[in-house]
């Protein structure tokens, strides 16, 4: 399993990094979400579901 962010869809709202800072960080230069830890947890899955533009997928 892996966590992926579609950077074309990401709007940089920061919901992911607020809900799950162990997996996600908002890249200040790009203004987009970046994955900092690939460990899939229930919180990471909930965070993916919470993305307002569905930019986060977990395989």
PQR file with spaces between the fields and no chain letter, atoms N, CA, C, O and H, PARSE charges and radii, in Angstrom:
ATOM       1  N    UNK     1       0.841   -1.192    0.000 -0.4000 1.5000
ATOM       2  CA   UNK     1       0.000    0.000    0.000 -0.0000 2.0000
ATOM       3  C    UNK     1       0.875    1.240    0.000  0.5500 1.7000
ATOM       4  O    UNK     1       1.985    1.240    0.533 -0.5500 1.4000
ATOM       5  N    UNK     2       0.364    2.275   -0.596 -0.4000 1.5000
ATOM       6  CA   UNK     2       1.084    3.525   -0.627 -0.0000 2.0000
ATOM       7  C    UNK     2       0.129    4.699   -0.666  0.5500 1.7000
ATOM       8  O    UNK     2      -1.027    4.567   -1.066 -0.5500 1.4000
ATOM       9  H    UNK     2      -0.538    2.275   -1.029  0.4000 1.0000
ATOM      10  N    UNK     3       0.625    5.840   -0.248 -0.4000 1.5000
ATOM      11  CA   UNK     3      -0.151    7.066   -0.232 -0.0000 2.0000
ATOM      12  C    UNK     3       0.351    7.946   -1.363  0.5500 1.7000
ATOM      13  O    UNK     3       1.555    8.157   -1.508 -0.5500 1.4000
ATOM      14  H    UNK     3       1.564    5.947    0.077  0.4000 1.0000
ATOM      15  N    UNK     4      -0.570    8.458   -2.162 -0.4000 1.5000
ATOM      16  CA   UNK     4      -0.212    9.318   -3.284 -0.0000 2.0000
ATOM      17  C    UNK     4      -1.062   10.579   -3.260  0.5500 1.7000
ATOM      18  O    UNK     4      -2.220   10.568   -2.843 -0.5500 1.4000
ATOM      19  H    UNK     4      -1.548    8.288   -2.044  0.4000 1.0000
ATOM      20  N    UNK     5      -0.453   11.665   -3.719 -0.4000 1.5000
ATOM      21  CA   UNK     5      -1.171   12.928   -3.846 -0.0000 2.0000
ATOM      22  C    UNK     5      -1.106   13.367   -5.302  0.5500 1.7000
ATOM      23  O    UNK     5      -0.022   13.459   -5.879 -0.5500 1.4000
ATOM      24  H    UNK     5       0.488   11.674   -4.058  0.4000 1.0000
ATOM      25  N    UNK     6      -2.249   13.635   -5.888 -0.4000 1.5000
ATOM      26  CA   UNK     6      -2.302   14.166   -7.239 -0.0000 2.0000
ATOM      27  C    UNK     6      -2.103   15.678   -7.120  0.5500 1.7000
ATOM      28  O    UNK     6      -3.016   16.405   -6.727 -0.5500 1.4000
ATOM      29  H    UNK     6      -3.129   13.560   -5.420  0.4000 1.0000
ATOM      30  N    UNK     7      -0.910   16.134   -7.461 -0.4000 1.5000
ATOM      31  CA   UNK     7      -0.571   17.546   -7.293 -0.0000 2.0000
ATOM      32  C    UNK     7      -1.345   18.454   -8.234  0.5500 1.7000
ATOM      33  O    UNK     7      -1.497   19.645   -7.962 -0.5500 1.4000
ATOM      34  H    UNK     7      -0.168   15.543   -7.780  0.4000 1.0000
ATOM      35  N    UNK     8      -1.834   17.907   -9.336 -0.4000 1.5000
ATOM      36  CA   UNK     8      -2.660   18.713  -10.241 -0.0000 2.0000
ATOM      37  C    UNK     8      -4.012   19.034   -9.616  0.5500 1.7000
ATOM      38  O    UNK     8      -4.595   20.084   -9.884 -0.5500 1.4000
ATOM      39  H    UNK     8      -1.711   16.940   -9.558  0.4000 1.0000
ATOM      40  N    UNK     9      -4.507   18.117   -8.777 -0.4000 1.5000
ATOM      41  CA   UNK     9      -5.806   18.313   -8.124 -0.0000 2.0000
ATOM      42  C    UNK     9      -5.697   19.048   -6.791  0.5500 1.7000
ATOM      43  O    UNK     9      -6.640   19.725   -6.381 -0.5500 1.4000
ATOM      44  H    UNK     9      -4.033   17.263   -8.560  0.4000 1.0000
ATOM      45  N    UNK    10      -4.557   18.923   -6.111 -0.4000 1.5000
ATOM      46  CA   UNK    10      -4.378   19.512   -4.778 -0.0000 2.0000
ATOM      47  C    UNK    10      -4.527   21.030   -4.838  0.5500 1.7000
ATOM      48  O    UNK    10      -3.941   21.689   -5.697 -0.5500 1.4000
ATOM      49  H    UNK    10      -3.792   18.373   -6.444  0.4000 1.0000
ATOM      50  N    UNK    11      -5.325   21.578   -3.909 -0.4000 1.5000
ATOM      51  CA   UNK    11      -5.525   23.026   -3.840 -0.0000 2.0000
ATOM      52  C    UNK    11      -4.762   23.654   -2.677  0.5500 1.7000
ATOM      53  O    UNK    11      -4.843   24.863   -2.459 -0.5500 1.4000
ATOM      54  H    UNK    11      -5.801   21.042   -3.211  0.4000 1.0000
ATOM      55  N    UNK    12      -4.025   22.836   -1.934 -0.4000 1.5000
ATOM      56  CA   UNK    12      -3.199   23.348   -0.845 -0.0000 2.0000
ATOM      57  C    UNK    12      -3.985   23.898    0.331  0.5500 1.7000
ATOM      58  O    UNK    12      -3.553   24.856    0.972 -0.5500 1.4000
ATOM      59  H    UNK    12      -3.960   21.854   -2.111  0.4000 1.0000
ATOM      60  N    UNK    13      -5.129   23.307    0.621 -0.4000 1.5000
ATOM      61  CA   UNK    13      -5.973   23.803    1.708 -0.0000 2.0000
ATOM      62  C    UNK    13      -5.396   23.502    3.089  0.5500 1.7000
ATOM      63  O    UNK    13      -5.696   24.205    4.054 -0.5500 1.4000
ATOM      64  H    UNK    13      -5.480   22.529    0.101  0.4000 1.0000
ATOM      65  N    UNK    14      -4.565   22.453    3.185 -0.4000 1.5000
ATOM      66  CA   UNK    14      -3.916   22.118    4.448 -0.0000 2.0000
ATOM      67  C    UNK    14      -4.691   21.198    5.366  0.5500 1.7000
ATOM      68  O    UNK    14      -4.233   20.910    6.471 -0.5500 1.4000
ATOM      69  H    UNK    14      -4.321   21.883    2.401  0.4000 1.0000
ATOM      70  N    UNK    15      -5.849   20.729    4.941 -0.4000 1.5000
ATOM      71  CA   UNK    15      -6.641   19.826    5.775 -0.0000 2.0000
ATOM      72  C    UNK    15      -5.837   18.577    6.117  0.5500 1.7000
ATOM      73  O    UNK    15      -5.872   18.108    7.255 -0.5500 1.4000
ATOM      74  H    UNK    15      -6.222   20.963    4.043  0.4000 1.0000
ATOM      75  N    UNK    16      -5.122   18.042    5.152 -0.4000 1.5000
ATOM      76  CA   UNK    16      -4.369   16.802    5.359 -0.0000 2.0000
ATOM      77  C    UNK    16      -3.294   16.969    6.433  0.5500 1.7000
ATOM      78  O    UNK    16      -3.154   16.119    7.312 -0.5500 1.4000
ATOM      79  H    UNK    16      -5.093   18.422    4.228  0.4000 1.0000
ATOM      80  N    UNK    17      -2.546   18.049    6.362 -0.4000 1.5000
ATOM      81  CA   UNK    17      -1.472   18.241    7.336 -0.0000 2.0000
ATOM      82  C    UNK    17      -2.010   18.573    8.726  0.5500 1.7000
ATOM      83  O    UNK    17      -1.347   18.304    9.728 -0.5500 1.4000
ATOM      84  H    UNK    17      -2.659   18.740    5.648  0.4000 1.0000
ATOM      85  N    UNK    18      -3.196   19.150    8.792 -0.4000 1.5000
ATOM      86  CA   UNK    18      -3.810   19.423   10.089 -0.0000 2.0000
ATOM      87  C    UNK    18      -4.347   18.143   10.724  0.5500 1.7000
ATOM      88  O    UNK    18      -4.193   17.931   11.927 -0.5500 1.4000
ATOM      89  H    UNK    18      -3.735   19.368    7.978  0.4000 1.0000
ATOM      90  N    UNK    19      -4.981   17.286    9.912 -0.4000 1.5000
ATOM      91  CA   UNK    19      -5.577   16.060   10.436 -0.0000 2.0000
ATOM      92  C    UNK    19      -4.555   14.960   10.701  0.5500 1.7000
ATOM      93  O    UNK    19      -4.706   14.184   11.644 -0.5500 1.4000
ATOM      94  H    UNK    19      -5.107   17.458    8.935  0.4000 1.0000
ATOM      95  N    UNK    20      -3.521   14.893    9.875 -0.4000 1.5000
ATOM      96  CA   UNK    20      -2.589   13.766    9.940 -0.0000 2.0000
ATOM      97  C    UNK    20      -1.151   14.245    9.685  0.5500 1.7000
ATOM      98  O    UNK    20      -0.567   13.915    8.652 -0.5500 1.4000
ATOM      99  H    UNK    20      -3.399   15.523    9.109  0.4000 1.0000
ATOM     100  N    UNK    21      -0.581   15.013   10.608 -0.4000 1.5000
ATOM     101  CA   UNK    21       0.765   15.572   10.388 -0.0000 2.0000
ATOM     102  C    UNK    21       1.871   14.519   10.340  0.5500 1.7000
ATOM     103  O    UNK    21       2.978   14.807    9.887 -0.5500 1.4000
ATOM     104  H    UNK    21      -1.055   15.281   11.446  0.4000 1.0000
ATOM     105  N    UNK    22       1.582   13.307   10.803 -0.4000 1.5000
ATOM     106  CA   UNK    22       2.602   12.265   10.722 -0.0000 2.0000
ATOM     107  C    UNK    22       2.785   11.748    9.299  0.5500 1.7000
ATOM     108  O    UNK    22       3.820   11.158    8.989 -0.5500 1.4000
ATOM     109  H    UNK    22       0.682   13.073   11.172  0.4000 1.0000
ATOM     110  N    UNK    23       1.797   11.961    8.428 -0.4000 1.5000
ATOM     111  CA   UNK    23       1.884   11.494    7.043 -0.0000 2.0000
ATOM     112  C    UNK    23       1.993   12.626    6.020  0.5500 1.7000
ATOM     113  O    UNK    23       2.567   12.443    4.946 -0.5500 1.4000
ATOM     114  H    UNK    23       0.956   12.440    8.680  0.4000 1.0000
ATOM     115  N    UNK    24       1.446   13.781    6.351 -0.4000 1.5000
ATOM     116  CA   UNK    24       1.348   14.848    5.358 -0.0000 2.0000
ATOM     117  C    UNK    24       1.936   16.152    5.862  0.5500 1.7000
ATOM     118  O    UNK    24       1.910   16.464    7.052 -0.5500 1.4000
ATOM     119  H    UNK    24       0.980   13.929    7.223  0.4000 1.0000
ATOM     120  N    UNK    25       2.469   16.903    4.902 -0.4000 1.5000
ATOM     121  CA   UNK    25       3.008   18.229    5.196 -0.0000 2.0000
ATOM     122  C    UNK    25       2.658   19.131    4.022  0.5500 1.7000
ATOM     123  O    UNK    25       2.650   18.692    2.872 -0.5500 1.4000
ATOM     124  H    UNK    25       2.491   16.650    3.934  0.4000 1.0000
ATOM     125  N    UNK    26       2.370   20.386    4.314 -0.4000 1.5000
ATOM     126  CA   UNK    26       2.099   21.345    3.258 -0.0000 2.0000
ATOM     127  C    UNK    26       3.429   21.940    2.812  0.5500 1.7000
ATOM     128  O    UNK    26       4.119   22.586    3.600 -0.5500 1.4000
ATOM     129  H    UNK    26       2.376   20.743    5.248  0.4000 1.0000
ATOM     130  N    UNK    27       3.783   21.724    1.564 -0.4000 1.5000
ATOM     131  CA   UNK    27       5.028   22.253    1.010 -0.0000 2.0000
ATOM     132  C    UNK    27       4.869   23.761    0.849  0.5500 1.7000
ATOM     133  O    UNK    27       4.060   24.222    0.044 -0.5500 1.4000
ATOM     134  H    UNK    27       3.222   21.200    0.923  0.4000 1.0000
ATOM     135  N    UNK    28       5.632   24.518    1.607 -0.4000 1.5000
ATOM     136  CA   UNK    28       5.482   25.972    1.613 -0.0000 2.0000
ATOM     137  C    UNK    28       5.875   26.604    0.279  0.5500 1.7000
ATOM     138  O    UNK    28       5.308   27.626   -0.107 -0.5500 1.4000
ATOM     139  H    UNK    28       6.289   24.144    2.261  0.4000 1.0000
ATOM     140  N    UNK    29       6.833   26.013   -0.429 -0.4000 1.5000
ATOM     141  CA   UNK    29       7.260   26.565   -1.713 -0.0000 2.0000
ATOM     142  C    UNK    29       6.227   26.325   -2.810  0.5500 1.7000
ATOM     143  O    UNK    29       5.920   27.220   -3.597 -0.5500 1.4000
ATOM     144  H    UNK    29       7.294   25.182   -0.116  0.4000 1.0000
ATOM     145  N    UNK    30       5.699   25.113   -2.849 -0.4000 1.5000
ATOM     146  CA   UNK    30       4.742   24.736   -3.886 -0.0000 2.0000
ATOM     147  C    UNK    30       3.297   25.042   -3.501  0.5500 1.7000
ATOM     148  O    UNK    30       2.439   25.203   -4.369 -0.5500 1.4000
ATOM     149  H    UNK    30       5.948   24.386   -2.209  0.4000 1.0000
ATOM     150  N    UNK    31       3.030   25.121   -2.188 -0.4000 1.5000
ATOM     151  CA   UNK    31       1.662   25.320   -1.733 -0.0000 2.0000
ATOM     152  C    UNK    31       0.793   24.095   -1.950  0.5500 1.7000
ATOM     153  O    UNK    31      -0.422   24.201   -2.122 -0.5500 1.4000
ATOM     154  H    UNK    31       3.727   24.990   -1.483  0.4000 1.0000
ATOM     155  N    UNK    32       1.428   22.931   -1.942 -0.4000 1.5000
ATOM     156  CA   UNK    32       0.719   21.668   -2.175 -0.0000 2.0000
ATOM     157  C    UNK    32       1.065   20.671   -1.071  0.5500 1.7000
ATOM     158  O    UNK    32       2.058   20.823   -0.360 -0.5500 1.4000
ATOM     159  H    UNK    32       2.415   22.845   -1.803  0.4000 1.0000
ATOM     160  N    UNK    33       0.232   19.664   -0.951 -0.4000 1.5000
ATOM     161  CA   UNK    33       0.440   18.601    0.020 -0.0000 2.0000
ATOM     162  C    UNK    33       1.581   17.700   -0.423  0.5500 1.7000
ATOM     163  O    UNK    33       1.739   17.417   -1.611 -0.5500 1.4000
ATOM     164  H    UNK    33      -0.575   19.540   -1.529  0.4000 1.0000
ATOM     165  N    UNK    34       2.376   17.251    0.544 -0.4000 1.5000
ATOM     166  CA   UNK    34       3.389   16.244    0.243 -0.0000 2.0000
ATOM     167  C    UNK    34       3.329   15.146    1.282  0.5500 1.7000
ATOM     168  O    UNK    34       3.035   15.398    2.451 -0.5500 1.4000
ATOM     169  H    UNK    34       2.248   17.481    1.509  0.4000 1.0000
ATOM     170  N    UNK    35       3.607   13.936    0.855 -0.4000 1.5000
ATOM     171  CA   UNK    35       3.611   12.789    1.747 -0.0000 2.0000
ATOM     172  C    UNK    35       4.986   12.698    2.393  0.5500 1.7000
ATOM     173  O    UNK    35       6.007   12.691    1.706 -0.5500 1.4000
ATOM     174  H    UNK    35       3.846   13.731   -0.095  0.4000 1.0000
ATOM     175  N    UNK    36       5.003   12.629    3.727 -0.4000 1.5000
ATOM     176  CA   UNK    36       6.278   12.529    4.439 -0.0000 2.0000
ATOM     177  C    UNK    36       6.481   11.164    5.071  0.5500 1.7000
ATOM     178  O    UNK    36       7.581   10.845    5.521 -0.5500 1.4000
ATOM     179  H    UNK    36       4.173   12.635    4.286  0.4000 1.0000
ATOM     180  N    UNK    37       5.426   10.356    5.110 -0.4000 1.5000
ATOM     181  CA   UNK    37       5.519    9.001    5.647 -0.0000 2.0000
ATOM     182  C    UNK    37       4.492    8.138    4.927  0.5500 1.7000
ATOM     183  O    UNK    37       3.307    8.469    4.902 -0.5500 1.4000
ATOM     184  H    UNK    37       4.532   10.616    4.745  0.4000 1.0000
ATOM     185  N    UNK    38       4.939    7.045    4.347 -0.4000 1.5000
ATOM     186  CA   UNK    38       4.070    6.159    3.569 -0.0000 2.0000
ATOM     187  C    UNK    38       3.286    5.162    4.421  0.5500 1.7000
ATOM     188  O    UNK    38       2.500    4.384    3.880 -0.5500 1.4000
ATOM     189  H    UNK    38       5.902    6.777    4.367  0.4000 1.0000
ATOM     190  N    UNK    39       3.482    5.168    5.740 -0.4000 1.5000
ATOM     191  CA   UNK    39       2.770    4.205    6.581 -0.0000 2.0000
ATOM     192  C    UNK    39       1.274    4.495    6.562  0.5500 1.7000
ATOM     193  O    UNK    39       0.828    5.580    6.935 -0.5500 1.4000
ATOM     194  H    UNK    39       4.121    5.800    6.180  0.4000 1.0000
ATOM     195  N    UNK    40       0.513    3.502    6.120 -0.4000 1.5000
ATOM     196  CA   UNK    40      -0.931    3.658    6.009 -0.0000 2.0000
ATOM     197  C    UNK    40      -1.581    3.287    7.336  0.5500 1.7000
ATOM     198  O    UNK    40      -1.399    2.184    7.853 -0.5500 1.4000
ATOM     199  H    UNK    40       0.875    2.620    5.816  0.4000 1.0000
ATOM     200  N    UNK    41      -2.332    4.222    7.864 -0.4000 1.5000
ATOM     201  CA   UNK    41      -3.061    4.007    9.117 -0.0000 2.0000
ATOM     202  C    UNK    41      -4.526    4.350    8.883  0.5500 1.7000
ATOM     203  O    UNK    41      -4.896    4.866    7.829 -0.5500 1.4000
ATOM     204  H    UNK    41      -2.479    5.118    7.445  0.4000 1.0000
ATOM     205  N    UNK    42      -5.342    4.059    9.868 -0.4000 1.5000
ATOM     206  CA   UNK    42      -6.760    4.421    9.739 -0.0000 2.0000
ATOM     207  C    UNK    42      -6.921    5.934    9.655  0.5500 1.7000
ATOM     208  O    UNK    42      -7.815    6.429    8.968 -0.5500 1.4000
ATOM     209  H    UNK    42      -5.041    3.640   10.725  0.4000 1.0000
ATOM     210  N    UNK    43      -6.052    6.674   10.356 -0.4000 1.5000
ATOM     211  CA   UNK    43      -6.110    8.137   10.294 -0.0000 2.0000
ATOM     212  C    UNK    43      -5.725    8.640    8.905  0.5500 1.7000
ATOM     213  O    UNK    43      -6.325    9.592    8.405 -0.5500 1.4000
ATOM     214  H    UNK    43      -5.326    6.273   10.913  0.4000 1.0000
ATOM     215  N    UNK    44      -4.741    8.016    8.285 -0.4000 1.5000
ATOM     216  CA   UNK    44      -4.354    8.410    6.922 -0.0000 2.0000
ATOM     217  C    UNK    44      -5.510    8.164    5.950  0.5500 1.7000
ATOM     218  O    UNK    44      -5.755    8.971    5.053 -0.5500 1.4000
ATOM     219  H    UNK    44      -4.254    7.243    8.692  0.4000 1.0000
ATOM     220  N    UNK    45      -6.211    7.055    6.133 -0.4000 1.5000
ATOM     221  CA   UNK    45      -7.359    6.753    5.274 -0.0000 2.0000
ATOM     222  C    UNK    45      -8.484    7.764    5.486  0.5500 1.7000
ATOM     223  O    UNK    45      -9.107    8.210    4.523 -0.5500 1.4000
ATOM     224  H    UNK    45      -6.012    6.400    6.862  0.4000 1.0000
ATOM     225  N    UNK    46      -8.745    8.125    6.740 -0.4000 1.5000
ATOM     226  CA   UNK    46      -9.766    9.129    7.038 -0.0000 2.0000
ATOM     227  C    UNK    46      -9.383   10.480    6.447  0.5500 1.7000
ATOM     228  O    UNK    46     -10.236   11.217    5.952 -0.5500 1.4000
ATOM     229  H    UNK    46      -8.239    7.762    7.523  0.4000 1.0000
ATOM     230  N    UNK    47      -8.100   10.796    6.502 -0.4000 1.5000
ATOM     231  CA   UNK    47      -7.623   12.060    5.950 -0.0000 2.0000
ATOM     232  C    UNK    47      -7.804   12.085    4.440  0.5500 1.7000
ATOM     233  O    UNK    47      -8.222   13.100    3.883 -0.5500 1.4000
ATOM     234  H    UNK    47      -7.406   10.197    6.904  0.4000 1.0000
ATOM     235  N    UNK    48      -7.495   10.985    3.775 -0.4000 1.5000
ATOM     236  CA   UNK    48      -7.707   10.903    2.324 -0.0000 2.0000
ATOM     237  C    UNK    48      -9.180   11.134    1.995  0.5500 1.7000
ATOM     238  O    UNK    48      -9.504   11.824    1.029 -0.5500 1.4000
ATOM     239  H    UNK    48      -7.155   10.160    4.227  0.4000 1.0000
ATOM     240  N    UNK    49     -10.058   10.561    2.793 -0.4000 1.5000
ATOM     241  CA   UNK    49     -11.499   10.744    2.574 -0.0000 2.0000
ATOM     242  C    UNK    49     -11.938   12.180    2.844  0.5500 1.7000
ATOM     243  O    UNK    49     -12.950   12.632    2.308 -0.5500 1.4000
ATOM     244  H    UNK    49      -9.794   10.000    3.578  0.4000 1.0000
ATOM     245  N    UNK    50     -11.175   12.900    3.678 -0.4000 1.5000
ATOM     246  CA   UNK    50     -11.528   14.268    4.054 -0.0000 2.0000
ATOM     247  C    UNK    50     -11.017   15.309    3.061  0.5500 1.7000
ATOM     248  O    UNK    50     -11.398   16.477    3.143 -0.5500 1.4000
ATOM     249  H    UNK    50     -10.353   12.532    4.113  0.4000 1.0000
ATOM     250  N    UNK    51     -10.169   14.907    2.133 -0.4000 1.5000
ATOM     251  CA   UNK    51      -9.644   15.865    1.147 -0.0000 2.0000
ATOM     252  C    UNK    51     -10.802   16.420    0.322  0.5500 1.7000
ATOM     253  O    UNK    51     -11.545   15.654   -0.293 -0.5500 1.4000
ATOM     254  H    UNK    51      -9.859   13.958    2.066  0.4000 1.0000
ATOM     255  N    UNK    52     -10.963   17.743    0.303 -0.4000 1.5000
ATOM     256  CA   UNK    52     -12.129   18.319   -0.395 -0.0000 2.0000
ATOM     257  C    UNK    52     -12.107   18.138   -1.902  0.5500 1.7000
ATOM     258  O    UNK    52     -13.148   18.262   -2.547 -0.5500 1.4000
ATOM     259  H    UNK    52     -10.360   18.365    0.802  0.4000 1.0000
ATOM     260  N    UNK    53     -10.948   17.847   -2.481 -0.4000 1.5000
ATOM     261  CA   UNK    53     -10.867   17.653   -3.928 -0.0000 2.0000
ATOM     262  C    UNK    53     -10.439   16.230   -4.306  0.5500 1.7000
ATOM     263  O    UNK    53     -10.127   15.954   -5.465 -0.5500 1.4000
ATOM     264  H    UNK    53     -10.102   17.746   -1.958  0.4000 1.0000
ATOM     265  N    UNK    54     -10.430   15.339   -3.322 -0.4000 1.5000
ATOM     266  CA   UNK    54     -10.062   13.929   -3.520 -0.0000 2.0000
ATOM     267  C    UNK    54      -8.701   13.748   -4.198  0.5500 1.7000
ATOM     268  O    UNK    54      -8.538   12.902   -5.077 -0.5500 1.4000
ATOM     269  H    UNK    54     -10.684   15.562   -2.381  0.4000 1.0000
ATOM     270  N    UNK    55      -7.730   14.561   -3.772 -0.4000 1.5000
ATOM     271  CA   UNK    55      -6.391   14.502   -4.352 -0.0000 2.0000
ATOM     272  C    UNK    55      -5.520   13.400   -3.744  0.5500 1.7000
ATOM     273  O    UNK    55      -4.478   13.053   -4.301 -0.5500 1.4000
ATOM     274  H    UNK    55      -7.863   15.249   -3.058  0.4000 1.0000
ATOM     275  N    UNK    56      -5.945   12.850   -2.606 -0.4000 1.5000
ATOM     276  CA   UNK    56      -5.154   11.841   -1.914 -0.0000 2.0000
ATOM     277  C    UNK    56      -5.757   10.466   -2.177  0.5500 1.7000
ATOM     278  O    UNK    56      -6.955   10.248   -1.995 -0.5500 1.4000
ATOM     279  H    UNK    56      -6.792   13.132   -2.154  0.4000 1.0000
ATOM     280  N    UNK    57      -4.899    9.543   -2.610 -0.4000 1.5000
ATOM     281  CA   UNK    57      -5.340    8.156   -2.809 -0.0000 2.0000
ATOM     282  C    UNK    57      -4.418    7.228   -2.031  0.5500 1.7000
ATOM     283  O    UNK    57      -3.232    7.503   -1.853 -0.5500 1.4000
ATOM     284  H    UNK    57      -3.926    9.720   -2.759  0.4000 1.0000
ATOM     285  N    UNK    58      -4.991    6.134   -1.578 -0.4000 1.5000
ATOM     286  CA   UNK    58      -4.235    5.107   -0.883 -0.0000 2.0000
ATOM     287  C    UNK    58      -4.444    3.802   -1.642  0.5500 1.7000
ATOM     288  O    UNK    58      -5.562    3.302   -1.769 -0.5500 1.4000
ATOM     289  H    UNK    58      -5.955    5.911   -1.723  0.4000 1.0000
ATOM     290  N    UNK    59      -3.333    3.267   -2.140 -0.4000 1.5000
ATOM     291  CA   UNK    59      -3.373    2.026   -2.923 -0.0000 2.0000
ATOM     292  C    UNK    59      -3.200    0.839   -2.024  0.5500 1.7000
ATOM     293  O    UNK    59      -3.205   -0.298   -2.495 -0.5500 1.4000
ATOM     294  H    UNK    59      -2.425    3.673   -2.037  0.4000 1.0000
